[in-house]
Amino acid sequence: MRVTLLKSKLHRATVTDSSLHYEGSISIPPYLIELAGLFEYEKVLVANVNNGRRFETYVIRGEEGRIQLNGAAAHLGKPGDKVIIMAWTSVDSSECAAFKPKIVILGDANQPKD
């Protein structure tokens, strides 16, 4: 049996920009993509802590320190909002006990706390 588990999480990222007239996606700095074990164009679930909205989109590389909501997602958050960005993976049930997601908790300026 296969089970869907949390693979990666950027916890409490701060939205710095939004661009309605842009290819739909979420822009994340390359160092955070790598640290969280994400892939460019990977599907993610974004939860907006400020307004409770959740939406799916995909990751693209952005500028250092900046988390930008693009396209239709720009309607779902604004600069200053805190978001949780999550990706999932499918794991055989025999591997679940040993599986650990990559969780990156962010502080000011979208810098990792740990």
C-alpha positions in Angstrom: 0.0 0.0 0.0 1.1 3.6 -0.7 0.6 6.4 1.7 0.9 10.2 0.9 3.1 12.0 3.4 4.4 15.5 3.8 7.7 15.7 1.9 8.7 19.3 2.3 7.5 22.4 4.2 8.5 26.0 4.3 6.8 27.2 7.5 5.7 30.8 7.9 7.2 32.3 4.8 6.4 35.9 4.3 4.8 37.0 1.0 6.9 39.9 -0.3 5.3 40.5 -3.7 2.4 39.6 -5.9 2.0 39.9 -9.7 -1.4 39.3 -11.2 -0.2 39.5 -14.8 2.4 36.8 -14.6 2.6 33.1 -15.4 0.8 31.4 -12.5 3.0 30.0 -9.8 4.8 30.8 -6.5 8.4 32.2 -6.8 10.7 30.9 -4.1 14.4 31.8 -3.7 16.8 29.0 -5.0 18.4 28.5 -1.6 15.0 27.8 0.0 14.0 25.4 -2.8 17.2 23.4 -2.3 17.0 23.5 1.6 13.4 22.2 1.6 14.1 19.6 -1.1 11.7 21.1 -3.6 11.9 21.0 -7.3 11.3 23.7 -9.8 7.8 23.2 -11.3 6.8 20.9 -8.4 3.2 21.1 -7.3 2.7 22.6 -3.8 -0.1 23.4 -1.5 0.0 26.9 0.0 -1.9 27.8 3.2 -2.3 31.5 3.9 -2.1 31.9 7.7 -3.6 35.4 7.6 -6.8 34.7 5.7 -7.1 30.9 5.9 -7.1 30.3 2.1 -5.4 27.3 0.6 -4.4 26.9 -3.0 -2.3 24.6 -5.3 0.3 26.0 -7.6 3.8 25.1 -8.7 7.3 26.3 -7.7 9.5 28.6 -9.8 12.8 30.1 -8.9 12.6 33.6 -7.6 14.9 36.2 -6.1 16.7 35.9 -2.8 14.6 36.6 0.2 11.4 37.1 -1.9 8.3 34.9 -1.9 6.0 36.1 -4.7 2.4 35.0 -5.6 1.9 35.0 -9.3 -1.1 34.9 -11.6 -4.4 33.9 -10.1 -2.6 33.1 -6.8 -2.0 36.9 -6.4 -5.6 37.3 -5.5 -5.2 34.9 -2.5 -2.6 36.7 -0.5 -0.8 40.0 -0.2 2.6 41.2 0.8 3.1 40.7 4.6 0.9 37.6 4.7 2.5 34.5 6.3 2.2 31.3 4.3 3.0 27.6 4.7 4.3 26.0 1.5 3.9 22.2 1.4 4.8 19.4 -1.0 3.8 15.7 -0.7 5.2 12.4 -1.7 3.9 8.8 -2.1 5.7 6.3 0.2 5.3 2.6 0.5 3.6 1.9 3.9 6.6 -0.2 5.0 8.8 3.0 4.8 6.5 5.4 6.7 8.0 4.8 10.2 11.5 5.9 9.0 10.4 8.7 6.7 11.1 12.3 7.8 10.0 15.4 5.9 12.3 18.4 5.3 10.8 21.2 7.4 12.3 24.7 7.2 11.0 27.2 9.7 11.5 30.8 8.5 12.0 34.0 10.4 12.3 37.6 9.3 13.3 38.2 5.7 12.5 34.6 4.8 15.7 33.3 6.4 15.8 29.9 8.0 15.6 30.0 11.8 17.7 26.8 12.3 
